């Protein structure tokens, strides 16, 4: 019985490996797949035929050139599945509808002072009802579920975001996961917002060409995700790469502080005297920063100094290909931050330090919501060697967060 189960597990793993490879190569021939996966041409042929029959792959033309017959290029079938992704942030709720090829078909952003659980569930339900009703019957039959990305410690850091103990307590209860499941009648998948953003870049963005990188998302706070060997590394409690609480030197080099106090919109907003930074328009934010160059420069330098400390420490431990920066800032601001960060890293690096490439993410502020939408796809169709091991326990959100959450 165990042997048969393992055979099925290996087959499903190889199917997921082929799908993941096609996604990352943005289309591939069977020969490409055999080279990239290490599977035999015969195994690739069988897997491709099965995935085509399930409607998960389509043929997207021929590749000419070289010797022999033209190669048939295979792509992921956009109609192979549909998901909804939700990012629950400290000041907004973002919902997206994705197809199987990671295209954003619909988006809604609801800006809030601080999210309240009943309101969040109502927003998700309304978005799902409206957007799924717009699909045809065959498309609705391929709906895979809802992914939810949020900070594991959403109600913490009350002083920084100015919320009451009562507001925080709602997100610290042990039944948060069950409240979502009972309020939303479909499969639900949960992930840390930083991990979700890293997943979005891995499958749809700049991470397509990377295997090892640290993802940094500048939102109200700073979040992070870690990719090693082309796989998201969530850690024991799903809290790997929790950049907000990473220790850094205090201002002026005095004492110890946390990265969120230097690299976040919360800090930028304080420097700009509570300017409305999240009005939905990166252009207006860029214009505001242009009108306030001193404050913008102070924040970029402060942010870069703290990030340099974190990046050197992380890279010395992990030897990464790249650092990917994303967030709720105009591209020009992130590009300037990357430039200053590169300068800071080069001032006095360790002698045995290999400098990682610094890259701006392709997906921007919406990355955690897109990554949340990829969770049902990733859970069902992405390779995971742990799925072949009997020790994989499939723990729930509550057990992964541990007692500290509550």
C-alpha positions in Angstrom: 0.0 0.0 0.0 2.8 2.4 0.9 4.6 1.6 -2.3 1.6 2.3 -4.5 1.1 5.6 -2.7 4.7 6.6 -3.3 4.3 5.7 -7.0 1.3 8.0 -7.3 3.2 10.7 -5.3 6.2 10.5 -7.7 3.9 10.7 -10.7 2.1 13.8 -9.3 5.4 15.4 -8.4 6.7 14.9 -12.0 3.5 16.4 -13.4 3.9 19.4 -11.2 7.6 19.7 -12.1 6.7 19.8 -15.8 4.0 22.4 -15.2 6.3 24.5 -13.1 9.1 24.3 -15.6 6.8 25.5 -18.5 5.6 28.4 -16.3 9.2 29.5 -15.5 10.3 29.1 -19.2 7.2 30.8 -20.5 6.6 28.0 -22.9 8.8 24.9 -23.6 9.2 22.0 -26.0 9.3 18.4 -24.8 13.1 18.4 -25.4 13.4 21.6 -23.2 11.5 19.9 -20.5 13.6 16.7 -20.6 16.8 18.9 -20.2 15.4 21.1 -17.5 13.7 18.5 -15.3 16.1 15.5 -15.8 13.2 13.3 -16.8 13.5 10.9 -19.7 12.0 11.9 -23.1 9.6 9.0 -22.7 8.5 10.2 -19.3 8.0 13.8 -20.5 5.9 12.6 -23.4 3.6 10.6 -21.2 3.2 13.5 -18.7 2.6 16.1 -21.5 -0.1 13.9 -23.0 -1.8 13.5 -19.6 -1.7 17.2 -18.9 -3.0 18.0 -22.4 -5.9 15.6 -21.9 -6.7 17.3 -18.6 -6.8 20.7 -20.3 -3.8 22.1 -18.4 -1.5 22.5 -21.4 -2.0 23.8 -24.9 0.2 23.8 -28.0 1.3 27.3 -28.9 3.0 27.0 -32.3 6.3 25.7 -33.6 9.9 26.6 -33.0 12.0 26.5 -36.1 15.8 26.5 -36.5 18.5 24.0 -35.9 18.5 20.4 -37.1 15.5 18.1 -37.3 11.8 18.8 -37.3 10.4 22.0 -35.7 9.6 21.7 -32.0 6.1 22.1 -30.7 6.0 24.7 -27.9 3.7 23.9 -25.0 2.2 26.6 -22.8 0.0 26.5 -19.7 -3.7 26.7 -20.6 -5.1 29.9 -19.2 -8.5 28.3 -18.9 -7.1 25.4 -16.9 -8.1 27.0 -13.6 -9.2 30.1 -11.8 -8.4 31.5 -8.4 -8.9 34.5 -6.2 -6.1 36.1 -4.3 -6.6 38.4 -1.3 -4.0 40.5 0.5 -5.1 41.7 4.0 -2.9 44.7 4.8 -2.9 47.0 7.7 -4.5 49.8 5.7 -6.1 48.1 2.6 -7.7 44.9 1.3 -6.8 43.8 -2.2 -8.6 41.2 -4.2 -7.6 39.8 -7.6 -9.1 37.1 -9.9 -6.4 35.1 -11.7 -6.5 32.5 -14.5 -4.2 29.4 -14.7 -1.6 31.4 -16.6 -1.4 34.0 -13.8 -3.2 36.8 -15.7 -5.0 39.3 -13.6 -8.6 39.3 -14.8 -10.1 41.6 -12.2 -8.9 43.7 -9.3 -10.4 45.6 -6.4 -8.7 47.6 -3.7 -10.6 48.7 -0.5 -8.7 51.2 1.6 -9.4 51.0 5.3 -8.1 52.5 8.5 -7.5 49.0 9.9 -9.1 45.8 8.7 -12.0 44.4 10.7 -12.7 40.7 10.2 -16.4 40.8 9.3 -15.7 43.6 6.8 -12.8 41.6 5.2 -15.0 38.5 4.8 -17.8 40.5 3.3 -15.5 42.2 0.8 -14.0 38.9 -0.3 -17.5 37.3 -0.6 -18.8 40.2 -2.6 -15.8 40.2 -5.0 -16.0 36.4 -5.4 -19.7 36.5 -6.1 -19.4 39.3 -8.7 -16.4 38.0 -10.6 -17.3 34.3 -10.6 -20.7 35.2 -11.9 -19.0 36.8 -14.8 -17.4 33.5 -15.8 -19.2 30.9 -17.9 -20.3 27.6 -16.4 -17.2 25.7 -17.6 -14.8 28.3 -16.2 -16.6 28.3 -12.8 -16.3 24.5 -12.7 -12.5 25.1 -12.8 -12.4 27.5 -9.8 -9.8 26.2 -7.4 -10.3 28.4 -4.3 -9.2 31.5 -2.5 -5.7 32.3 -1.3 -5.3 34.8 1.6 -2.1 36.6 2.3 -1.6 38.6 5.5 1.0 39.4 8.1 1.0 36.6 10.7 1.1 39.3 13.4 -1.5 41.7 11.9 -2.6 43.0 15.3 0.9 43.6 16.7 3.0 46.8 16.6 -0.1 48.7 17.9 1.9 51.9 18.7 3.3 52.1 15.2 0.0 51.8 13.4 -2.2 53.5 16.0 -4.8 50.9 16.7 -6.5 49.9 20.0 -6.0 46.7 21.9 -9.6 45.8 21.0 -8.9 46.1 17.3 -5.7 44.0 17.6 -7.4 41.4 19.7 -9.8 40.4 16.8 -6.8 39.1 14.8 -5.2 37.4 17.8 -7.9 34.9 18.4 -7.3 31.2 17.8 -10.4 30.8 15.6 -9.4 33.3 12.8 -8.8 30.6 10.3 -12.1 28.9 11.1 -13.9 32.2 10.8 -12.7 32.6 7.3 -13.5 29.0 6.3 -17.1 29.3 7.7 -17.6 32.6 6.0 -16.3 31.6 2.6 -17.8 28.5 1.0 -14.8 27.2 -1.0 -11.2 25.9 -0.5 -9.1 28.5 1.5 -5.3 28.7 1.5 -3.3 30.9 3.9 0.2 32.4 3.6 2.3 35.1 5.1 2.2 38.2 2.9 5.9 38.3 2.4 6.0 34.7 1.3 3.1 35.3 -1.1 4.9 38.3 -2.7 8.0 36.2 -3.2 5.9 33.4 -4.8 4.3 36.0 -7.2 7.8 37.1 -8.3 9.0 33.4 -8.5 6.2 32.3 -10.8 5.3 35.5 -12.7 8.0 38.1 -12.3 11.7 38.7 -12.0 12.1 35.5 -10.0 11.5 33.4 -13.2 15.3 33.7 -13.9 16.4 33.3 -10.3 16.9 30.3 -8.0 18.0 32.0 -4.7 16.8 35.4 -3.6 15.5 37.4 -0.7 12.3 39.3 -1.5 11.6 42.6 0.3 8.2 44.2 0.1 8.0 47.8 1.3 4.4 48.4 2.6 3.0 49.9 5.8 5.8 47.7 7.3 8.5 45.8 5.5 7.8 42.1 4.7 10.0 39.4 3.3 10.1 36.0 1.6 13.0 33.6 0.9 13.5 31.5 -2.2 16.2 28.8 -2.2 16.6 26.3 -5.0 13.6 27.7 -6.8 11.3 26.9 -3.8 9.7 29.2 -1.2 11.2 28.6 2.2 8.6 29.2 4.8 10.3 28.0 7.9 9.0 26.0 10.9 6.2 28.5 11.7 5.7 29.9 8.2 7.6 33.0 9.3 10.9 32.8 7.5 12.4 36.1 6.3 10.4 38.1 8.8 12.2 41.3 7.9 10.1 43.7 9.9 11.6 42.4 13.2 15.1 42.0 12.0 17.5 43.7 14.4 19.5 46.7 13.0 21.5 49.5 14.6 19.5 52.4 16.0 19.6 55.8 14.5 23.1 57.3 14.8 24.5 53.9 15.5 23.1 54.0 19.0 21.7 50.8 20.5 19.5 48.3 18.6 16.3 48.8 16.7 14.1 46.9 14.2 14.1 47.2 10.4 10.4 48.2 10.3 11.3 51.5 12.1 13.6 52.5 9.2 12.3 50.8 6.0 8.6 51.1 5.7 5.8 53.5 4.6 5.0 53.9 8.3 8.4 55.6 8.7 8.1 57.6 5.4 4.7 58.9 6.4 6.1 60.1 9.7 8.9 62.0 7.9 6.3 63.5 5.5 4.1 64.7 8.4 1.3 62.2 7.8 1.0 62.9 4.0 -1.6 60.6 2.3 0.7 58.1 0.7 -1.8 55.4 -0.1 -4.2 57.3 -2.3 -4.1 54.7 -5.1 -1.9 56.7 -7.4 1.9 56.1 -7.6 2.1 59.2 -9.8 0.7 61.5 -7.1 3.0 60.0 -4.6 6.0 60.6 -6.9 4.8 64.2 -7.4 4.5 64.6 -3.6 8.0 63.3 -3.0 9.3 65.6 -5.8 7.9 68.5 -3.9 9.5 67.3 -0.7 12.9 66.2 -1.8 14.6 66.7 1.6 12.3 64.4 3.4 12.3 61.8 0.6 16.1 61.8 0.6 16.3 61.4 4.4 14.0 58.4 4.2 15.8 56.8 1.3 19.1 57.1 3.0 17.8 55.9 6.3 16.0 53.0 4.6 19.1 52.1 2.6 21.4 52.2 5.6 19.2 49.8 7.6 18.6 47.5 4.5 22.3 47.3 3.9 22.9 45.9 7.4 20.1 43.4 6.8 21.2 42.4 3.3 24.9 41.9 4.2 23.8 39.7 7.1 21.3 37.7 5.1 23.6 37.2 2.1 26.6 36.2 4.3 24.5 33.4 5.7 22.7 32.4 2.5 25.0 33.4 -0.5 22.0 34.6 -2.6 21.7 35.4 -6.3 19.8 38.5 -5.8 17.8 40.8 -3.5 14.4 41.7 -5.0 12.7 44.9 -3.8 9.0 45.6 -4.4 6.3 47.7 -2.7 3.8 50.5 -2.6 6.2 53.1 -4.1 6.7 54.5 -7.6 9.2 52.6 -9.7 11.5 55.6 -9.7 11.6 55.8 -5.9 12.4 52.1 -5.6 15.1 52.4 -8.3 16.7 55.3 -6.4 16.5 53.3 -3.2 18.3 50.4 -4.9 21.0 52.7 -6.2 21.6 54.1 -2.7 21.5 50.6 -1.2 24.1 49.4 -3.6 26.4 52.3 -2.6 25.9 51.5 1.1 26.7 47.8 0.6 29.9 48.7 -1.2 31.3 51.1 1.4 32.8 48.5 3.7 31.6 44.9 2.9 33.2 41.9 4.5 36.3 40.6 2.6 34.6 37.3 1.8 31.3 38.9 0.7 29.8 38.2 -2.7 27.5 41.0 -3.6 24.0 39.9 -4.7 22.3 41.6 -7.7 19.8 44.2 -6.5 16.6 44.1 -8.6 13.2 45.8 -8.6 10.3 43.4 -8.7 8.1 43.2 -11.8 4.7 43.0 -10.0 4.8 46.0 -7.6 2.4 46.7 -4.8 0.0 44.0 -5.9 2.5 41.2 -5.5 1.2 39.7 -2.2 -2.4 39.6 -3.6 -1.2 37.9 -6.8 0.9 35.5 -4.8 -2.2 34.7 -2.7 -4.1 33.9 -5.8 -1.3 31.5 -6.8 -1.6 29.6 -3.6 -4.3 27.2 -4.8 -2.3 26.6 -8.0 0.9 26.2 -6.1 -0.6 23.8 -3.6 -2.1 21.7 -6.4 0.3 22.0 -9.3 3.8 22.9 -8.0 6.5 20.4 -7.2 7.2 19.8 -3.5 9.5 17.0 -2.5 8.0 17.0 1.0 4.7 15.7 -0.5 6.6 12.4 -1.1 7.6 12.1 2.5 5.4 10.5 5.2 6.5 13.1 7.7 4.7 15.9 5.9 2.0 16.9 8.4 -0.1 19.6 6.6 -0.4 21.8 9.7 -3.1 24.4 9.8 -2.5 28.2 9.9 -3.2 28.1 13.7 -0.6 25.4 14.5 2.0 27.0 12.2 1.7 30.4 13.9 2.2 28.8 17.3 1.3 30.1 20.8 3.1 33.4 20.3 0.4 34.6 17.9 -2.2 34.4 20.6 
